[in-house]
């Protein structure tokens, strides 16, 4: 019993500083949300910006599970794991997301958003759990395309499939770094007959070229940035979420550390430390 208490107390003293670091990081992100003024796309300065607008698809992206045409998707494949104590929990064995950029439009202009590296806070659109002894064929086909070699073995037990998307016309909040629009020179405009001959949707191609010319800047992650957020939730809701996380880390971290140190001192005083 004393050995278990010693290990538990030691773990607490190590976990506490980690929670403190987590709390400081969440506080930093909240400060960025609070102190970065909301900009209009047409007048946004190059650098760290906060934008609100509606999503417009730039390319035809199909969500793997629902089959929806969306601007962005991410999926998770999970298996049910049972611990030695009989506790059951879902274990993520595969994650994937689309990396195609999409447009963000407000009443003043259009920005091109690259979701790669962003913390995209989309809600779960599709979630399905299987009871074991096989999964629907659509999921098996996806796992085969993704090259998941354990898929047959996983399908014997319970599995969970999740999909999150950003749909056309959805309002989103973006906190990230704006970069100048890349310079491009058009050599010639393809005629509709040429586009059709190559299997390209002429209307889509013309629309893409038209909207690309409207783009005021590009928003993407920079390695020096503390965060890059894309969320359907409002600025106020995101600020409140990070405030709660910061409070939990900055208060809980020291409390857990002090508790662990106190327990270690008591065990040492009684001569039961690691015995």
C-alpha positions as CSV (number, residue, x, y, z in Angstrom):
1,X,0.0,0.0,0.0
2,X,2.8,2.4,0.9
3,X,4.5,1.7,-2.5
4,X,1.3,2.5,-4.3
5,X,0.9,5.7,-2.3
6,X,4.5,6.7,-3.0
7,X,4.1,6.1,-6.7
8,X,0.8,8.0,-6.7
9,X,2.3,11.0,-4.9
10,X,5.3,11.1,-7.2
11,X,3.0,11.0,-10.2
12,X,1.1,14.0,-8.8
13,X,4.3,16.1,-8.3
14,X,5.1,15.4,-12.0
15,X,1.6,15.9,-13.4
16,X,1.1,19.3,-11.6
17,X,3.8,21.2,-13.5
18,X,2.5,19.8,-16.7
19,X,-1.0,21.1,-15.9
20,X,0.5,24.5,-15.1
21,X,2.2,24.6,-18.5
22,X,-1.1,23.6,-20.1
23,X,-2.9,26.4,-18.2
24,X,-0.4,29.0,-19.3
25,X,-0.7,27.9,-22.9
26,X,-4.5,28.1,-22.8
27,X,-4.2,31.6,-21.1
28,X,-1.9,32.7,-23.9
29,X,-4.4,31.6,-26.6
30,X,-7.2,33.3,-24.7
31,X,-5.2,36.5,-24.6
32,X,-4.7,36.3,-28.4
33,X,-8.4,35.9,-28.9
34,X,-9.2,38.8,-26.6
35,X,-6.5,41.2,-27.8
36,X,-6.6,40.5,-31.6
37,X,-9.2,42.9,-33.1
38,X,-11.7,41.6,-35.6
39,X,-10.7,42.7,-39.1
40,X,-12.7,43.0,-42.3
41,X,-11.2,40.9,-45.1
42,X,-10.7,43.8,-47.5
43,X,-8.8,45.9,-45.0
44,X,-7.0,43.2,-43.0
45,X,-3.3,43.8,-42.4
46,X,-0.8,41.1,-43.1
47,X,0.1,39.4,-39.9
48,X,-1.9,37.8,-37.1
49,X,-5.7,38.4,-37.7
50,X,-9.1,37.5,-36.5
51,X,-11.8,37.1,-39.1
52,X,-15.5,36.1,-39.3
53,X,-17.2,35.0,-42.5
54,X,-18.9,32.3,-44.4
55,X,-17.3,29.3,-46.0
56,X,-17.2,28.8,-49.7
57,X,-15.9,25.7,-51.4
58,X,-12.9,26.2,-53.6
59,X,-12.7,22.6,-54.9
60,X,-15.0,19.6,-54.8
61,X,-14.2,17.8,-51.6
62,X,-16.3,14.8,-50.7
63,X,-16.5,13.7,-47.0
64,X,-15.5,10.0,-46.8
65,X,-18.4,8.7,-44.6
66,X,-21.4,10.9,-45.4
67,X,-20.6,11.5,-49.0
68,X,-21.4,15.2,-48.6
69,X,-19.7,17.9,-50.8
70,X,-18.0,20.0,-48.2
71,X,-15.2,22.6,-47.8
72,X,-13.3,20.5,-45.2
73,X,-13.6,17.2,-43.4
74,X,-11.8,15.2,-40.8
75,X,-12.4,11.6,-39.7
76,X,-11.5,9.3,-36.8
77,X,-11.5,5.5,-36.6
78,X,-11.6,4.1,-33.1
79,X,-11.5,0.7,-31.5
80,X,-12.9,-0.3,-28.1
81,X,-10.1,-1.1,-25.6
82,X,-10.5,-2.8,-22.2
83,X,-8.0,-2.2,-19.5
84,X,-6.8,-4.8,-17.0
85,X,-9.2,-3.4,-14.5
86,X,-12.1,-3.9,-16.9
87,X,-12.4,-0.2,-17.8
88,X,-13.5,0.3,-21.4
89,X,-12.4,3.3,-23.5
90,X,-12.2,4.2,-27.2
91,X,-8.8,4.2,-28.7
92,X,-8.1,6.2,-31.9
93,X,-6.3,4.1,-34.4
94,X,-6.6,6.4,-37.5
95,X,-7.2,10.1,-38.1
96,X,-7.3,12.0,-41.4
97,X,-8.3,15.4,-42.7
98,X,-8.7,17.1,-46.0
99,X,-6.0,19.7,-46.8
100,X,-7.7,21.6,-49.6
101,X,-8.0,25.4,-49.1
102,X,-11.4,27.1,-49.0
103,X,-12.7,30.6,-49.3
104,X,-13.8,32.8,-46.4
105,X,-16.1,35.6,-47.4
106,X,-17.5,38.5,-45.5
107,X,-19.4,41.6,-46.7
108,X,-16.1,43.2,-47.8
109,X,-14.1,40.6,-49.6
110,X,-12.7,37.1,-49.8
111,X,-9.7,35.3,-48.2
112,X,-8.2,32.0,-49.0
113,X,-7.9,29.7,-46.0
114,X,-5.5,26.8,-45.8
115,X,-6.7,24.5,-43.0
116,X,-3.5,22.5,-42.8
117,X,-2.1,22.7,-39.2
118,X,-5.2,24.4,-37.8
119,X,-7.1,23.5,-34.7
120,X,-10.5,23.0,-36.5
121,X,-13.3,22.9,-33.9
122,X,-16.0,21.4,-35.9
123,X,-18.8,19.4,-34.3
124,X,-19.4,15.7,-35.0
125,X,-21.6,15.3,-38.1
126,X,-21.6,11.6,-38.4
127,X,-20.9,9.0,-35.7
128,X,-21.6,5.3,-35.9
129,X,-20.7,2.5,-33.6
130,X,-20.6,-1.1,-34.5
131,X,-21.1,-4.1,-32.2
132,X,-18.4,-6.3,-33.6
133,X,-18.2,-9.1,-36.2
134,X,-18.0,-6.8,-39.1
135,X,-18.5,-3.2,-40.1
136,X,-20.6,-1.6,-43.0
137,X,-18.9,-1.9,-46.3
138,X,-18.4,1.8,-46.8
139,X,-16.2,1.9,-43.7
140,X,-14.3,-1.2,-44.8
141,X,-13.7,0.4,-48.2
142,X,-12.4,3.6,-46.6
143,X,-10.0,1.7,-44.3
144,X,-8.7,-0.3,-47.4
145,X,-8.1,3.0,-49.3
146,X,-6.4,4.4,-46.3
147,X,-4.1,1.4,-46.1
148,X,-5.1,0.3,-42.6
149,X,-3.7,-3.2,-42.5
150,X,-5.3,-4.1,-39.2
151,X,-8.9,-3.4,-40.5
152,X,-10.1,-7.0,-40.7
153,X,-8.9,-7.7,-37.1
154,X,-10.4,-4.4,-35.8
155,X,-13.7,-5.2,-37.4
156,X,-14.1,-8.3,-35.3
157,X,-14.6,-6.1,-32.2
158,X,-16.6,-2.9,-31.6
159,X,-15.6,0.1,-33.6
160,X,-16.6,3.8,-33.8
161,X,-16.4,6.0,-36.9
162,X,-16.6,9.8,-36.6
163,X,-16.7,12.5,-39.2
164,X,-16.6,16.3,-38.8
165,X,-17.1,18.8,-41.7
166,X,-17.2,22.4,-42.6
167,X,-20.1,22.9,-45.1
168,X,-20.7,25.5,-47.8
169,X,-22.2,28.6,-46.3
170,X,-21.3,27.8,-42.7
171,X,-20.3,30.8,-40.5
172,X,-16.8,30.4,-39.0
173,X,-14.4,32.2,-36.8
174,X,-10.7,32.2,-37.9
175,X,-7.7,33.2,-35.8
176,X,-4.5,32.9,-37.8
177,X,-1.8,34.6,-39.8
178,X,-2.6,36.5,-43.0
179,X,-0.1,36.4,-45.9
180,X,-0.1,38.4,-49.1
181,X,-1.9,36.9,-52.1
182,X,0.6,35.1,-54.3
183,X,1.3,36.9,-57.6
184,X,0.0,35.0,-60.6
185,X,0.1,35.9,-64.3
186,X,-2.6,34.5,-66.6
187,X,-1.2,33.5,-69.9
188,X,-4.5,32.7,-71.5
189,X,-8.1,32.1,-70.6
190,X,-9.2,28.5,-71.5
191,X,-12.2,28.3,-73.7
192,X,-15.2,26.3,-72.6
193,X,-14.7,23.8,-75.4
194,X,-11.1,23.2,-74.3
195,X,-12.1,22.7,-70.7
196,X,-14.9,20.2,-71.7
197,X,-12.5,18.3,-73.9
198,X,-10.1,17.8,-70.9
199,X,-13.0,16.6,-68.7
200,X,-13.0,19.9,-66.7
201,X,-16.3,21.5,-65.5
202,X,-16.2,24.8,-67.5
203,X,-18.5,26.7,-65.1
204,X,-16.5,25.6,-62.1
205,X,-13.2,26.5,-63.7
206,X,-14.5,30.0,-64.6
207,X,-16.0,30.5,-61.1
208,X,-12.7,29.4,-59.5
209,X,-10.7,31.9,-61.6
210,X,-13.2,34.6,-60.9
211,X,-13.2,34.1,-57.1
212,X,-9.4,33.7,-57.0
213,X,-9.1,37.2,-58.5
214,X,-11.2,38.5,-55.6
215,X,-8.9,37.0,-52.9
216,X,-7.4,39.7,-50.7
217,X,-5.0,37.5,-48.8
218,X,-4.1,34.0,-47.7
219,X,-4.6,32.7,-44.1
220,X,-2.4,29.8,-43.1
221,X,-0.4,28.5,-40.2
222,X,3.0,29.9,-39.4
223,X,5.5,27.9,-37.4
224,X,6.0,30.9,-35.0
225,X,2.3,31.2,-34.1
226,X,1.0,30.1,-30.7
227,X,-2.3,28.9,-32.4
228,X,-4.3,28.7,-35.5
229,X,-8.0,28.3,-34.9
230,X,-11.0,27.7,-37.2
231,X,-14.3,27.3,-35.5
232,X,-18.0,27.5,-36.2
233,X,-18.3,28.9,-32.6
234,X,-18.2,32.6,-31.9
235,X,-15.2,34.5,-30.5
236,X,-17.0,34.9,-27.2
237,X,-17.6,31.1,-26.9
238,X,-14.0,30.3,-27.8
239,X,-12.6,32.9,-25.3
240,X,-14.8,31.4,-22.5
241,X,-13.6,27.8,-23.4
242,X,-9.9,28.8,-23.1
243,X,-10.6,30.8,-19.9
244,X,-12.0,27.6,-18.3
245,X,-9.1,25.5,-19.5
246,X,-6.6,28.1,-18.3
247,X,-8.2,28.3,-14.8
248,X,-8.3,24.5,-14.5
249,X,-4.6,24.3,-15.4
250,X,-3.3,27.2,-13.3
251,X,-5.3,26.3,-10.2
252,X,-5.3,22.5,-10.5
253,X,-1.7,22.2,-11.4
254,X,-0.2,23.8,-8.2
255,X,-2.9,22.1,-6.1
256,X,-2.0,18.7,-7.4
257,X,1.8,19.4,-7.0
258,X,1.4,20.6,-3.4
259,X,-0.7,17.6,-2.6
260,X,1.9,15.2,-4.1
261,X,4.7,16.9,-2.2
262,X,2.8,16.8,1.1
263,X,2.1,13.1,0.6
264,X,5.7,12.4,-0.1
265,X,6.8,14.3,3.0
266,X,4.3,12.4,5.1
267,X,5.4,9.1,3.8
268,X,9.1,10.0,4.3
269,X,8.4,11.1,7.9
270,X,6.7,7.9,8.7
271,X,9.4,5.8,7.0
272,X,7.0,4.3,4.4
273,X,8.3,6.1,1.3
274,X,8.7,3.5,-1.5
275,X,8.5,0.6,1.0
